[in-house]
Amino acid sequence: MNRALQQIAWLCMLIFTTACNNNTIQEKEITANDVPLKGTYAYDLAFLKQHTNDVLELYSDDSAAKVLLSPSWQGRVMTSTATGGNGTSFGWLNYDLLSAKEKRKQFNPVGGEERFWIGPEGGQYAFYFRKGDAFNIANWQVPAIIDTIAYEVVQASQSEAVFSAKAFLINYSGSGFDINIERKVSLVKKEQLSKQLGIAVENNIHCVAYETINTITNTGKSDWTKQNGLPSVWLLGMFTPTPQTIVIIPFQPLLHARSFISDNYFGSIPPERLQVKDSVLYFTCDGKYRSKIGLSPVIAKSLAASYDFANNVLTLVLPEVHKDKPYVNSKWEMQKEPYKGDVINSYNDGPLADGTQLGPFYEIESSSPALELKKGQAGSYRQTTCHLQASYPVLKQFVKDLLKVDMDELKR
């Protein structure tokens, strides 16, 4: 009898111990899942679900490629990843501002790796300055329709989402614009991207890619003319800088090509931060020196890139380029040539004169041509953004094939 009781006691102890061990394992799993690492897509997804009204996800069939969208923030792409929830989050997010109870009046730089804006920013047809104001940061005001107003979700699926909004804007010269905005974001498969790039994105490269089609419709009672100013679609991508991040922009090696590259948006750029070769430029984007560059459609190609040597991530932005069409000029000055602006820009954030800083982040931007639309007419602009992640030797060869750039030389 005593022996039987001992066996029962031993069995109970075994069951209790096993249960405790299982509970311990389960608790560890829950803890790991509930608190994803900062810098991962899962962390940003959880954060945005907590601090915004709604989020939408696009994802590939294997859930490796994911794109996170926010209707609350104008249908912008907040971030993306190429390797699932625990993978690197590619977009820059301003966590403090996203979690703040009140929105700022002038501008809310909440981040996002592709957001919809409207150009021009400066000049006599600017949408960011009131008539008569000096072109300085104190007078700069981002319109609410591209800063704080939520967009309506028209439709959404696993691979595509469509957003819309309506607005009335007045430019610096006093001209009014009734506008309907539609923004469509779609996942791009590897096969489609390979065809667009002209070289194969092989299976040893992790990839996330998406295309946006951004449409503006003139819903007013009059035509839009150059004499009153014209709007453009302006797309800006905010990414996380590192001390080893370089923006790489190839261009057409035309005679006097350097004269079609603007580098004085915020003063001159030190030569160690901007190197212009025969057909490609290198721009340091470490988030430590406020500066901006731009390329005219005369020399621009439908490609801009950045490489993060710290994490081996290649980012590609593929805009439309129309060499023979006018582009709005966004420089903060009264302009002699308001329709000779840039098609591709890159901005490196850094401290302002008072020591404050918006980021740090860096941007790759692109613009549509100036939209001279008759009443009821619509104009669309599309762009593809992708991130490629692999070992350094694999990406080094890919960059050489695509951009004709020697990564070892650039790294040195």
DOVO-732411 format. One record per residue (C-alpha): residue number from 1; chain; x, y, z. Coordinates in steps of 0.02 Angstrom, whole numbers. Layout:
residues N
+-----+--------+--------+--------+--------+
! num ! chaine !     xx !     yy !     zz !
+-----+--------+--------+--------+--------+
! NUM !      A !      X !      Y !      Z !
...
+-----+--------+--------+--------+--------+
END
This chain:
residues 412
+-----+--------+--------+--------+--------+
! num ! chaine !     xx !     yy !     zz !
+-----+--------+--------+--------+--------+
!   1 !      A !      0 !      0 !      0 !
!   2 !      A !    140 !    118 !     45 !
!   3 !      A !    227 !     75 !   -118 !
!   4 !      A !     68 !    114 !   -216 !
!   5 !      A !     51 !    281 !   -128 !
!   6 !      A !    231 !    321 !   -167 !
!   7 !      A !    202 !    283 !   -352 !
!   8 !      A !     48 !    395 !   -354 !
!   9 !      A !    143 !    534 !   -267 !
!  10 !      A !    288 !    516 !   -390 !
!  11 !      A !    166 !    522 !   -538 !
!  12 !      A !     81 !    678 !   -469 !
!  13 !      A !    249 !    762 !   -446 !
!  14 !      A !    298 !    718 !   -625 !
!  15 !      A !    135 !    790 !   -694 !
!  16 !      A !    155 !    947 !   -588 !
!  17 !      A !    336 !    972 !   -642 !
!  18 !      A !    293 !    945 !   -826 !
!  19 !      A !    149 !   1067 !   -815 !
!  20 !      A !    261 !   1197 !   -734 !
!  21 !      A !    392 !   1173 !   -869 !
!  22 !      A !    261 !   1189 !  -1005 !
!  23 !      A !    192 !   1346 !   -925 !
!  24 !      A !    366 !   1419 !   -918 !
!  25 !      A !    393 !   1384 !  -1103 !
!  26 !      A !    223 !   1455 !  -1146 !
!  27 !      A !    257 !   1613 !  -1047 !
!  28 !      A !    421 !   1638 !  -1138 !
!  29 !      A !    335 !   1616 !  -1305 !
!  30 !      A !    199 !   1741 !  -1259 !
!  31 !      A !    327 !   1865 !  -1196 !
!  32 !      A !    428 !   1850 !  -1356 !
!  33 !      A !    274 !   1873 !  -1463 !
!  34 !      A !    199 !   2015 !  -1362 !
!  35 !      A !    358 !   2120 !  -1357 !
!  36 !      A !    438 !   2117 !  -1530 !
!  37 !      A !    608 !   2195 !  -1549 !
!  38 !      A !    617 !   2378 !  -1596 !
!  39 !      A !    672 !   2396 !  -1775 !
!  40 !      A !    565 !   2250 !  -1834 !
!  41 !      A !    407 !   2260 !  -1936 !
!  42 !      A !    310 !   2175 !  -1795 !
!  43 !      A !    361 !   2312 !  -1674 !
!  44 !      A !    301 !   2450 !  -1791 !
!  45 !      A !    139 !   2357 !  -1827 !
!  46 !      A !     99 !   2339 !  -1642 !
!  47 !      A !    146 !   2520 !  -1608 !
!  48 !      A !     36 !   2589 !  -1747 !
!  49 !      A !   -110 !   2481 !  -1696 !
!  50 !      A !    -95 !   2554 !  -1523 !
!  51 !      A !    -77 !   2737 !  -1573 !
!  52 !      A !   -178 !   2759 !  -1733 !
!  53 !      A !   -360 !   2729 !  -1773 !
!  54 !      A !   -331 !   2600 !  -1908 !
!  55 !      A !   -197 !   2513 !  -2010 !
!  56 !      A !   -201 !   2406 !  -2166 !
!  57 !      A !    -78 !   2272 !  -2221 !
!  58 !      A !    -32 !   2210 !  -2393 !
!  59 !      A !     62 !   2044 !  -2393 !
!  60 !      A !    129 !   1912 !  -2510 !
!  61 !      A !     61 !   1735 !  -2513 !
!  62 !      A !    205 !   1675 !  -2403 !
!  63 !      A !    188 !   1827 !  -2287 !
!  64 !      A !    372 !   1871 !  -2310 !
!  65 !      A !    340 !   2035 !  -2401 !
!  66 !      A !    229 !   2151 !  -2301 !
!  67 !      A !    176 !   2333 !  -2326 !
!  68 !      A !     94 !   2433 !  -2187 !
!  69 !      A !    -28 !   2573 !  -2234 !
!  70 !      A !   -117 !   2706 !  -2131 !
!  71 !      A !   -282 !   2785 !  -2185 !
!  72 !      A !   -266 !   2905 !  -2038 !
!  73 !      A !   -106 !   2973 !  -2115 !
!  74 !      A !   -166 !   3000 !  -2295 !
!  75 !      A !   -147 !   2820 !  -2352 !
!  76 !      A !     41 !   2831 !  -2338 !
!  77 !      A !    154 !   2680 !  -2334 !
!  78 !      A !    215 !   2683 !  -2155 !
!  79 !      A !    341 !   2543 !  -2172 !
!  80 !      A !    376 !   2375 !  -2253 !
!  81 !      A !    480 !   2219 !  -2233 !
!  82 !      A !    551 !   2083 !  -2346 !
!  83 !      A !    568 !   1944 !  -2217 !
!  84 !      A !    406 !   1936 !  -2118 !
!  85 !      A !    353 !   2007 !  -1950 !
!  86 !      A !    523 !   1984 !  -1867 !
!  87 !      A !    612 !   2061 !  -2016 !
!  88 !      A !    689 !   2234 !  -2033 !
!  89 !      A !    565 !   2378 !  -2038 !
!  90 !      A !    621 !   2491 !  -2181 !
!  91 !      A !    520 !   2650 !  -2150 !
!  92 !      A !    567 !   2786 !  -2027 !
!  93 !      A !    435 !   2821 !  -1895 !
!  94 !      A !    426 !   2964 !  -1770 !
!  95 !      A !    366 !   2866 !  -1618 !
!  96 !      A !    354 !   3017 !  -1503 !
!  97 !      A !    244 !   3113 !  -1624 !
!  98 !      A !    136 !   2964 !  -1669 !
!  99 !      A !     98 !   2933 !  -1486 !
! 100 !      A !     67 !   3117 !  -1444 !
! 101 !      A !   -110 !   3164 !  -1393 !
! 102 !      A !   -113 !   3322 !  -1498 !
! 103 !      A !    -55 !   3356 !  -1675 !
! 104 !      A !     61 !   3499 !  -1717 !
! 105 !      A !     -6 !   3650 !  -1810 !
! 106 !      A !    136 !   3677 !  -1933 !
! 107 !      A !    190 !   3503 !  -1985 !
! 108 !      A !    179 !   3326 !  -1916 !
! 109 !      A !    332 !   3230 !  -1973 !
! 110 !      A !    265 !   3061 !  -1916 !
! 111 !      A !    368 !   2970 !  -2046 !
! 112 !      A !    320 !   2840 !  -2175 !
! 113 !      A !    420 !   2774 !  -2320 !
! 114 !      A !    306 !   2846 !  -2453 !
! 115 !      A !    184 !   2989 !  -2426 !
! 116 !      A !     78 !   3090 !  -2545 !
! 117 !      A !    110 !   3278 !  -2553 !
! 118 !      A !     71 !   3415 !  -2676 !
! 119 !      A !    200 !   3531 !  -2756 !
! 120 !      A !    267 !   3661 !  -2772 !
! 121 !      A !    333 !   3698 !  -2598 !
! 122 !      A !    408 !   3870 !  -2629 !
! 123 !      A !    396 !   4011 !  -2756 !
! 124 !      A !    252 !   4118 !  -2818 !
! 125 !      A !    142 !   3965 !  -2843 !
! 126 !      A !    184 !   3880 !  -2678 !
! 127 !      A !     54 !   3786 !  -2575 !
! 128 !      A !    156 !   3799 !  -2414 !
! 129 !      A !    168 !   3990 !  -2394 !
! 130 !      A !     37 !   4126 !  -2383 !
! 131 !      A !     39 !   4273 !  -2502 !
! 132 !      A !    166 !   4404 !  -2449 !
! 133 !      A !    255 !   4294 !  -2321 !
! 134 !      A !    443 !   4275 !  -2327 !
! 135 !      A !    506 !   4103 !  -2377 !
! 136 !      A !    574 !   4043 !  -2212 !
! 137 !      A !    540 !   3900 !  -2092 !
! 138 !      A !    435 !   4010 !  -1975 !
! 139 !      A !    308 !   4045 !  -2114 !
! 140 !      A !    310 !   3871 !  -2190 !
! 141 !      A !    142 !   3781 !  -2167 !
! 142 !      A !     97 !   3608 !  -2229 !
! 143 !      A !    -84 !   3598 !  -2292 !
! 144 !      A !   -196 !   3490 !  -2182 !
! 145 !      A !   -251 !   3379 !  -2328 !
! 146 !      A !    -75 !   3307 !  -2337 !
! 147 !      A !    -33 !   3318 !  -2152 !
! 148 !      A !   -174 !   3283 !  -2030 !
! 149 !      A !   -333 !   3235 !  -2125 !
! 150 !      A !   -375 !   3050 !  -2138 !
! 151 !      A !   -415 !   2976 !  -2309 !
! 152 !      A !   -564 !   2865 !  -2348 !
! 153 !      A !   -530 !   2682 !  -2385 !
! 154 !      A !   -616 !   2648 !  -2552 !
! 155 !      A !   -564 !   2466 !  -2561 !
! 156 !      A !   -436 !   2349 !  -2483 !
! 157 !      A !   -374 !   2172 !  -2512 !
! 158 !      A !   -220 !   2066 !  -2477 !
! 159 !      A !   -123 !   2145 !  -2620 !
! 160 !      A !   -202 !   2316 !  -2650 !
! 161 !      A !   -283 !   2465 !  -2564 !
! 162 !      A !   -364 !   2624 !  -2632 !
! 163 !      A !   -385 !   2787 !  -2535 !
! 164 !      A !   -472 !   2951 !  -2579 !
! 165 !      A !   -496 !   3128 !  -2514 !
! 166 !      A !   -558 !   3299 !  -2571 !
! 167 !      A !   -478 !   3468 !  -2541 !
! 168 !      A !   -480 !   3653 !  -2583 !
! 169 !      A !   -308 !   3735 !  -2588 !
! 170 !      A !   -249 !   3914 !  -2617 !
! 171 !      A !    -74 !   3948 !  -2681 !
! 172 !      A !     43 !   4093 !  -2642 !
! 173 !      A !    -27 !   4195 !  -2787 !
! 174 !      A !   -206 !   4175 !  -2724 !
! 175 !      A !   -269 !   4048 !  -2852 !
! 176 !      A !   -392 !   3918 !  -2788 !
! 177 !      A !   -394 !   3732 !  -2830 !
! 178 !      A !   -536 !   3609 !  -2801 !
! 179 !      A !   -452 !   3439 !  -2800 !
! 180 !      A !   -502 !   3257 !  -2786 !
! 181 !      A !   -362 !   3140 !  -2733 !
! 182 !      A !   -354 !   2952 !  -2762 !
! 183 !      A !   -208 !   2846 !  -2707 !
! 184 !      A !   -188 !   2662 !  -2753 !
! 185 !      A !    -54 !   2554 !  -2671 !
! 186 !      A !    -17 !   2381 !  -2743 !
! 187 !      A !    109 !   2244 !  -2704 !
! 188 !      A !    232 !   2207 !  -2844 !
! 189 !      A !    291 !   2027 !  -2865 !
! 190 !      A !    473 !   1981 !  -2896 !
! 191 !      A !    436 !   1933 !  -3075 !
! 192 !      A !    357 !   2103 !  -3110 !
! 193 !      A !    501 !   2194 !  -3026 !
! 194 !      A !    632 !   2095 !  -3123 !
! 195 !      A !    546 !   2144 !  -3285 !
! 196 !      A !    538 !   2326 !  -3233 !
! 197 !      A !    723 !   2330 !  -3182 !
! 198 !      A !    782 !   2232 !  -3332 !
! 199 !      A !    880 !   2109 !  -3223 !
! 200 !      A !    824 !   1960 !  -3121 !
! 201 !      A !    793 !   1973 !  -2934 !
! 202 !      A !    851 !   1798 !  -2889 !
! 203 !      A !    788 !   1687 !  -2747 !
! 204 !      A !    942 !   1726 !  -2641 !
! 205 !      A !    880 !   1906 !  -2624 !
! 206 !      A !    738 !   1947 !  -2504 !
! 207 !      A !    624 !   2077 !  -2581 !
! 208 !      A !    473 !   2186 !  -2546 !
! 209 !      A !    406 !   2302 !  -2682 !
! 210 !      A !    251 !   2407 !  -2707 !
! 211 !      A !    182 !   2528 !  -2835 !
! 212 !      A !     77 !   2681 !  -2801 !
! 213 !      A !    -35 !   2767 !  -2929 !
! 214 !      A !    -80 !   2942 !  -2873 !
! 215 !      A !   -219 !   3033 !  -2964 !
! 216 !      A !   -272 !   3215 !  -2949 !
! 217 !      A !   -436 !   3274 !  -3028 !
! 218 !      A !   -483 !   3455 !  -3060 !
! 219 !      A !   -658 !   3462 !  -2985 !
! 220 !      A !   -672 !   3652 !  -2997 !
! 221 !      A !   -765 !   3761 !  -3120 !
! 222 !      A !   -614 !   3824 !  -3216 !
! 223 !      A !   -459 !   3756 !  -3302 !
! 224 !      A !   -289 !   3755 !  -3217 !
! 225 !      A !   -164 !   3864 !  -3310 !
! 226 !      A !     20 !   3905 !  -3296 !
! 227 !      A !    -22 !   4088 !  -3269 !
! 228 !      A !   -112 !   4048 !  -3105 !
! 229 !      A !      6 !   3910 !  -3051 !
! 230 !      A !     -5 !   3721 !  -3070 !
! 231 !      A !      3 !   3581 !  -2941 !
! 232 !      A !    104 !   3421 !  -2954 !
! 233 !      A !    104 !   3253 !  -2867 !
! 234 !      A !    251 !   3246 !  -2747 !
! 235 !      A !    302 !   3080 !  -2667 !
! 236 !      A !    422 !   3076 !  -2520 !
! 237 !      A !    499 !   2924 !  -2437 !
! 238 !      A !    571 !   2937 !  -2262 !
! 239 !      A !    701 !   2807 !  -2213 !
! 240 !      A !    811 !   2776 !  -2062 !
! 241 !      A !    989 !   2842 !  -2087 !
! 242 !      A !   1150 !   2761 !  -2028 !
! 243 !      A !   1329 !   2827 !  -2032 !
! 244 !      A !   1353 !   2709 !  -2180 !
! 245 !      A !   1204 !   2756 !  -2289 !
! 246 !      A !   1237 !   2826 !  -2463 !
! 247 !      A !   1108 !   2885 !  -2590 !
! 248 !      A !   1158 !   2834 !  -2767 !
! 249 !      A !   1075 !   2921 !  -2915 !
! 250 !      A !   1128 !   2882 !  -3093 !
! 251 !      A !   1098 !   3011 !  -3230 !
! 252 !      A !   1121 !   3040 !  -3416 !
! 253 !      A !   1304 !   3090 !  -3451 !
! 254 !      A !   1258 !   3240 !  -3557 !
! 255 !      A !   1370 !   3389 !  -3590 !
! 256 !      A !   1362 !   3508 !  -3440 !
! 257 !      A !   1259 !   3379 !  -3343 !
! 258 !      A !   1321 !   3455 !  -3180 !
! 259 !      A !   1221 !   3614 !  -3216 !
! 260 !      A !   1060 !   3511 !  -3208 !
! 261 !      A !   1095 !   3454 !  -3029 !
! 262 !      A !   1037 !   3572 !  -2890 !
! 263 !      A !   1135 !   3568 !  -2728 !
! 264 !      A !   1095 !   3736 !  -2647 !
! 265 !      A !    922 !   3710 !  -2573 !
! 266 !      A !    987 !   3741 !  -2396 !
! 267 !      A !   1158 !   3810 !  -2432 !
! 268 !      A !   1311 !   3729 !  -2508 !
! 269 !      A !   1352 !   3547 !  -2473 !
! 270 !      A !   1530 !   3498 !  -2420 !
! 271 !      A !   1619 !   3400 !  -2559 !
! 272 !      A !   1645 !   3249 !  -2446 !
! 273 !      A !   1454 !   3235 !  -2433 !
! 274 !      A !   1413 !   3252 !  -2618 !
! 275 !      A !   1520 !   3178 !  -2755 !
! 276 !      A !   1463 !   3196 !  -2936 !
! 277 !      A !   1546 !   3081 !  -3062 !
! 278 !      A !   1518 !   3071 !  -3250 !
! 279 !      A !   1351 !   2979 !  -3240 !
! 280 !      A !   1313 !   2949 !  -3056 !
! 281 !      A !   1311 !   3049 !  -2894 !
! 282 !      A !   1340 !   2994 !  -2715 !
! 283 !      A !   1255 !   3087 !  -2573 !
! 284 !      A !   1292 !   3050 !  -2390 !
! 285 !      A !   1129 !   3024 !  -2294 !
! 286 !      A !   1174 !   3001 !  -2111 !
! 287 !      A !   1043 !   3118 !  -2036 !
! 288 !      A !   1178 !   3235 !  -1970 !
! 289 !      A !   1187 !   3378 !  -2097 !
! 290 !      A !   1033 !   3465 !  -2168 !
! 291 !      A !   1052 !   3467 !  -2357 !
! 292 !      A !    956 !   3428 !  -2515 !
! 293 !      A !    993 !   3389 !  -2697 !
! 294 !      A !    885 !   3382 !  -2853 !
! 295 !      A !    898 !   3319 !  -3031 !
! 296 !      A !    817 !   3400 !  -3182 !
! 297 !      A !    715 !   3289 !  -3299 !
! 298 !      A !    841 !   3336 !  -3434 !
! 299 !      A !    969 !   3214 !  -3359 !
! 300 !      A !    869 !   3107 !  -3236 !
! 301 !      A !    841 !   2921 !  -3260 !
! 302 !      A !    691 !   2826 !  -3191 !
! 303 !      A !    796 !   2764 !  -3046 !
! 304 !      A !    863 !   2822 !  -2878 !
! 305 !      A !    940 !   2711 !  -2746 !
! 306 !      A !   1017 !   2705 !  -2574 !
! 307 !      A !   1129 !   2576 !  -2493 !
! 308 !      A !   1141 !   2544 !  -2308 !
! 309 !      A !   1310 !   2463 !  -2280 !
! 310 !      A !   1271 !   2436 !  -2095 !
! 311 !      A !   1125 !   2319 !  -2132 !
! 312 !      A !   1154 !   2270 !  -2315 !
! 313 !      A !    992 !   2344 !  -2381 !
! 314 !      A !    973 !   2412 !  -2556 !
! 315 !      A !    824 !   2530 !  -2580 !
! 316 !      A !    765 !   2572 !  -2755 !
! 317 !      A !    642 !   2707 !  -2806 !
! 318 !      A !    578 !   2700 !  -2985 !
! 319 !      A !    487 !   2860 !  -3034 !
! 320 !      A !    415 !   2915 !  -3200 !
! 321 !      A !    523 !   3040 !  -3294 !
! 322 !      A !    455 !   3148 !  -3436 !
! 323 !      A !    600 !   3246 !  -3509 !
! 324 !      A !    497 !   3362 !  -3618 !
! 325 !      A !    366 !   3415 !  -3490 !
! 326 !      A !    371 !   3560 !  -3365 !
! 327 !      A !    406 !   3524 !  -3181 !
! 328 !      A !    361 !   3642 !  -3039 !
! 329 !      A !    503 !   3732 !  -2951 !
! 330 !      A !    498 !   3710 !  -2761 !
! 331 !      A !    644 !   3821 !  -2710 !
! 332 !      A !    603 !   3944 !  -2570 !
! 333 !      A !    617 !   4103 !  -2674 !
! 334 !      A !    524 !   4205 !  -2804 !
! 335 !      A !    568 !   4114 !  -2963 !
! 336 !      A !    616 !   4171 !  -3137 !
! 337 !      A !    579 !   3997 !  -3204 !
! 338 !      A !    439 !   3919 !  -3099 !
! 339 !      A !    420 !   3771 !  -3218 !
! 340 !      A !    601 !   3713 !  -3225 !
! 341 !      A !    602 !   3610 !  -3067 !
! 342 !      A !    671 !   3441 !  -3019 !
! 343 !      A !    598 !   3268 !  -3047 !
! 344 !      A !    706 !   3176 !  -2918 !
! 345 !      A !    765 !   3243 !  -2750 !
! 346 !      A !    853 !   3177 !  -2597 !
! 347 !      A !    854 !   3259 !  -2426 !
! 348 !      A !    970 !   3225 !  -2280 !
! 349 !      A !    901 !   3285 !  -2115 !
! 350 !      A !   1007 !   3377 !  -1989 !
! 351 !      A !   1000 !   3508 !  -1851 !
! 352 !      A !    911 !   3672 !  -1890 !
! 353 !      A !    985 !   3842 !  -1847 !
! 354 !      A !    907 !   3835 !  -1673 !
! 355 !      A !    980 !   3663 !  -1640 !
! 356 !      A !    816 !   3567 !  -1654 !
! 357 !      A !    792 !   3428 !  -1780 !
! 358 !      A !    641 !   3350 !  -1866 !
! 359 !      A !    717 !   3176 !  -1874 !
! 360 !      A !    845 !   3113 !  -1902 !
! 361 !      A !    793 !   3032 !  -2066 !
! 362 !      A !    834 !   3042 !  -2249 !
! 363 !      A !    720 !   3053 !  -2399 !
! 364 !      A !    712 !   3001 !  -2581 !
! 365 !      A !    580 !   3104 !  -2671 !
! 366 !      A !    504 !   3117 !  -2844 !
! 367 !      A !    377 !   3228 !  -2931 !
! 368 !      A !    255 !   3220 !  -3074 !
! 369 !      A !    256 !   3351 !  -3212 !
! 370 !      A !    153 !   3507 !  -3179 !
! 371 !      A !    -31 !   3459 !  -3200 !
! 372 !      A !   -113 !   3579 !  -3322 !
! 373 !      A !   -287 !   3503 !  -3307 !
! 374 !      A !   -449 !   3563 !  -3383 !
! 375 !      A !   -603 !   3559 !  -3271 !
! 376 !      A !   -655 !   3378 !  -3243 !
! 377 !      A !   -488 !   3313 !  -3306 !
! 378 !      A !   -374 !   3197 !  -3206 !
! 379 !      A !   -187 !   3171 !  -3204 !
! 380 !      A !    -96 !   3018 !  -3132 !
! 381 !      A !     80 !   2982 !  -3075 !
! 382 !      A !    152 !   2813 !  -3028 !
! 383 !      A !    307 !   2756 !  -2936 !
! 384 !      A !    380 !   2591 !  -2877 !
! 385 !      A !    480 !   2572 !  -2716 !
! 386 !      A !    572 !   2415 !  -2666 !
! 387 !      A !    695 !   2352 !  -2536 !
! 388 !      A !    818 !   2212 !  -2570 !
! 389 !      A !    906 !   2122 !  -2429 !
! 390 !      A !   1042 !   1991 !  -2448 !
! 391 !      A !   1225 !   1957 !  -2409 !
! 392 !      A !   1349 !   2091 !  -2461 !
! 393 !      A !   1428 !   1988 !  -2604 !
! 394 !      A !   1257 !   1955 !  -2679 !
! 395 !      A !   1200 !   2136 !  -2672 !
! 396 !      A !   1371 !   2198 !  -2730 !
! 397 !      A !   1349 !   2101 !  -2892 !
! 398 !      A !   1168 !   2157 !  -2909 !
! 399 !      A !   1217 !   2340 !  -2890 !
! 400 !      A !   1357 !   2319 !  -3016 !
! 401 !      A !   1236 !   2245 !  -3143 !
! 402 !      A !   1098 !   2373 !  -3113 !
! 403 !      A !   1189 !   2534 !  -3071 !
! 404 !      A !   1363 !   2500 !  -3142 !
! 405 !      A !   1435 !   2548 !  -2973 !
! 406 !      A !   1579 !   2460 !  -2884 !
! 407 !      A !   1521 !   2441 !  -2705 !
! 408 !      A !   1694 !   2401 !  -2639 !
! 409 !      A !   1760 !   2564 !  -2709 !
! 410 !      A !   1610 !   2660 !  -2640 !
! 411 !      A !   1634 !   2578 !  -2470 !
! 412 !      A !   1816 !   2635 !  -2466 !
+-----+--------+--------+--------+--------+
END
